[in-house]
Amino acid sequence: MRVVVTRPASDAATWVAALDAAGHSALSLPLIDIAAVPHCDAIDQAWAQWPQWQAVMCVSAQAVRFFFARQPQGLQLGMHPTRCWATGPGTCKALLQAGVPPRLIDSPPETAGQFDSEALWLGVKAGVKPSWPVLVVRGTEADSAEPQLAVDHTGVGRDWLSQQLLAARVPVHYVVVYQRHAPAWTPAQSAQAALAASDGSVWLLSSSQAVANLHHSLPQQDWSRARCIATHARIAQAAHDLGFAEVRLSRPVLADVVASLESLA
């Protein structure tokens, strides 16, 4: 089956290789471009305060990579009580690759029905301590006219979790480590996307923003014959709203995505 992988280019290669190995034909058409923020002072300051954080919540694997790229030399994470929170297996894997000890990582169990802020909160809320701040590491939307400038220094992402923390009297701080924007597709990529809207291909959608960017990239496209797998209910709803004819919900793990593909065959 032809599968269109829409993750950022830095993440897509792993998924393309895995889907190819599973017997499918995968095509990478990124719907979000990721770039580092132009100034790192706030990131360095967040690292300087590392022992003061109750937990550091990275909203995605991308957030982990950009944030931990600035980790100060000599800082031993295991010497401090600061915990690292992840909503899903991709972010958890990135934390492990960054050198975070497994005992300091909190994330939903592999058996969780969904990987999101709600599932994470169920696991951590009992141990959250009031007045001890949590740092949320996330990205921001780049200005399409001047993509080198970060337009929102508090960033976007995981707002629901921030609300739960504030309600529990936990101060929430933010640091922006990357900026994202809609991709600039080549004419060939636009043609591939238009064809995949009606030729039976299955789109793998992992972000509501990606769905919005898809509409931005192909504003006149008819999606009434298109099929997709969405990795969260909110993404599935965005795909329905865009007009996808068939939407399947799957957890964002390879085995579940492959099972969903088999159900579409």
C-alpha positions in Angstrom: 0.0 0.0 0.0 1.2 3.5 -0.7 1.6 5.5 2.5 2.3 9.3 2.6 4.4 10.1 5.7 3.8 13.8 6.7 6.1 14.1 9.6 9.0 16.7 9.5 11.8 15.6 7.3 14.1 14.8 10.3 11.5 12.3 11.6 10.1 11.0 8.4 13.1 8.8 7.3 12.7 6.4 10.2 9.0 6.0 9.5 9.6 5.6 5.7 12.2 2.9 6.3 10.0 1.0 8.8 6.9 1.1 6.6 9.0 0.0 3.6 10.3 -2.9 5.7 6.7 -3.8 6.6 6.0 -4.3 2.9 4.4 -0.9 2.1 5.6 1.8 -0.3 6.2 5.0 1.8 6.6 8.5 0.5 7.8 11.4 2.6 5.8 14.6 2.1 6.5 16.8 5.2 3.7 19.0 6.2 5.7 20.8 8.9 9.2 22.3 8.6 11.3 22.6 11.8 14.1 25.1 12.5 16.1 26.2 15.5 15.2 29.5 17.1 17.8 32.2 16.2 18.7 33.0 19.8 19.5 30.6 22.6 19.8 32.8 25.6 16.4 31.6 27.0 17.4 28.0 26.5 20.7 28.4 28.2 18.9 30.2 31.1 16.5 27.3 31.5 19.4 24.9 31.7 21.1 27.1 34.3 18.0 26.6 36.4 17.8 22.8 35.9 17.9 21.8 39.6 15.0 24.3 40.3 12.5 22.5 38.0 10.2 19.9 39.5 9.9 18.5 36.0 10.7 19.4 32.4 8.0 18.6 29.9 9.1 18.2 26.3 6.1 18.4 24.0 7.7 16.3 21.2 10.8 14.5 20.2 11.8 17.6 18.3 11.6 19.6 21.5 14.0 17.1 23.2 16.5 17.3 20.4 16.7 21.1 20.2 16.7 21.5 23.9 19.2 18.9 24.8 21.5 20.2 22.1 22.2 23.1 24.5 22.8 20.9 27.6 25.8 22.3 29.5 28.9 20.3 29.4 29.4 18.6 32.8 25.8 18.7 33.9 24.9 15.2 35.2 21.1 14.8 35.0 21.1 11.9 37.4 22.5 14.1 40.2 19.3 16.2 40.4 15.7 15.3 41.2 14.3 17.0 38.1 12.1 14.6 36.2 11.4 14.6 32.4 7.9 14.2 31.1 6.9 12.7 27.7 3.5 12.1 26.3 4.5 9.3 23.9 7.1 6.7 22.9 8.8 8.9 20.3 9.5 11.6 22.9 10.5 9.1 25.5 13.0 7.5 23.1 14.5 10.9 22.3 14.9 11.5 26.0 16.7 8.2 26.5 18.9 9.0 23.5 19.7 12.4 25.0 21.1 10.6 28.1 18.2 11.0 30.5 18.2 8.1 33.0 15.1 5.9 32.6 14.2 6.3 36.3 13.8 10.1 35.8 11.3 9.7 32.8 7.5 9.8 33.3 5.3 8.8 30.3 2.1 6.9 29.7 2.6 3.1 29.8 3.0 1.3 26.5 -0.4 -0.2 27.0 -2.1 3.2 27.2 -5.0 3.6 24.9 -3.7 7.0 23.8 -0.5 8.9 24.1 -1.4 12.5 25.0 -1.3 15.1 27.8 -4.4 13.5 29.4 -2.7 10.1 29.7 0.5 11.7 31.0 -1.4 13.7 33.6 -3.1 10.5 35.0 0.4 9.1 35.7 2.0 12.2 37.3 -0.7 14.2 39.0 -0.5 12.3 42.3 3.2 13.2 42.7 3.0 16.8 41.6 4.0 19.2 44.4 2.5 22.7 44.6 4.8 25.8 44.3 7.6 23.8 42.6 7.8 25.0 39.0 7.5 22.9 35.8 9.3 23.9 32.6 7.4 23.2 29.3 9.8 22.9 26.3 8.1 23.6 23.0 8.1 25.3 19.7 6.4 28.4 18.1 4.9 29.2 14.8 7.3 31.1 12.6 6.3 34.2 10.8 5.9 33.1 7.2 7.3 36.5 6.0 10.3 36.4 8.3 10.8 32.7 9.3 14.1 33.5 11.1 12.2 35.4 13.8 10.3 33.7 16.7 7.0 35.5 16.9 5.8 34.0 20.2 8.3 33.6 22.9 6.0 31.5 25.1 5.4 29.0 22.3 2.5 26.7 21.6 1.6 23.1 22.6 0.3 21.1 25.6 -1.8 24.0 26.9 -4.3 21.6 28.5 -1.5 20.1 30.7 -0.4 23.7 31.6 -3.9 24.4 32.8 -4.0 21.3 35.0 -0.7 22.3 36.6 -1.8 25.8 37.2 -5.0 24.5 38.8 -2.8 22.4 41.1 -0.9 25.6 42.1 2.2 24.6 40.2 4.0 27.5 38.4 4.5 26.9 34.7 7.4 28.3 32.7 8.0 28.0 29.0 11.0 27.9 26.8 10.8 27.9 23.0 13.5 25.8 21.3 12.3 25.5 17.7 10.0 27.2 15.2 7.8 25.5 12.8 6.1 26.6 9.6 4.3 25.3 6.6 6.6 23.6 4.0 7.5 25.2 0.7 6.6 22.3 -1.6 8.2 22.0 -5.0 5.8 21.6 -8.0 6.7 17.9 -8.1 5.7 17.5 -4.4 2.4 19.3 -5.0 1.7 17.0 -7.9 2.5 14.0 -5.8 0.2 15.2 -3.0 -2.7 15.9 -5.4 -2.4 12.5 -6.9 -2.3 10.9 -3.4 -5.6 12.6 -2.6 -7.4 10.3 -5.0 -5.3 7.3 -6.0 -5.9 5.1 -2.9 -2.9 6.2 -1.0 -3.1 6.4 2.8 -2.0 9.6 4.5 -0.3 9.2 7.9 -1.3 12.3 9.8 0.4 13.0 13.2 -0.4 16.7 13.8 -3.5 18.9 13.6 -1.2 21.7 12.4 -0.1 19.4 9.6 -3.7 19.0 8.4 -4.0 22.8 8.4 -0.8 23.1 6.4 -2.1 20.5 3.9 -5.1 22.7 3.3 -2.9 25.7 2.9 -0.6 23.9 0.4 -3.5 22.6 -1.7 -6.4 25.0 -1.0 -8.5 23.8 -3.9 -8.0 20.1 -3.5 -11.0 17.8 -3.2 -10.4 15.2 -0.4 -13.6 13.3 -0.8 -11.7 10.3 -2.1 -8.8 10.5 0.3 -7.9 8.1 3.1 -5.8 8.7 6.2 -4.6 7.3 9.5 -4.6 9.9 12.3 -2.6 9.3 15.5 -5.0 11.2 17.8 -8.7 12.0 17.9 -8.1 15.7 17.5 -6.1 15.0 14.3 -8.9 12.7 13.1 -11.4 15.4 13.6 -9.3 17.9 11.6 -9.0 15.4 8.8 -12.8 14.9 8.8 -13.3 18.6 8.7 -11.0 18.9 5.7 -13.1 16.4 3.9 -11.2 13.1 4.1 -13.5 10.3 3.1 -12.0 7.6 5.3 -10.2 8.3 8.6 -8.8 5.6 10.9 -7.5 6.3 14.4 -4.3 4.7 15.5 -1.8 5.1 18.3 1.5 6.6 17.0 3.5 3.3 17.1 4.5 1.2 14.1 2.6 -2.0 15.0 -0.7 -0.1 15.4 -0.2 1.9 12.2 0.6 -1.3 10.2 -2.5 -2.9 11.7 -4.6 0.1 10.6 -3.1 -0.1 7.1 -4.0 -3.8 6.9 -7.6 -2.9 7.9 -7.7 -0.4 5.0 -6.4 -2.9 2.4 
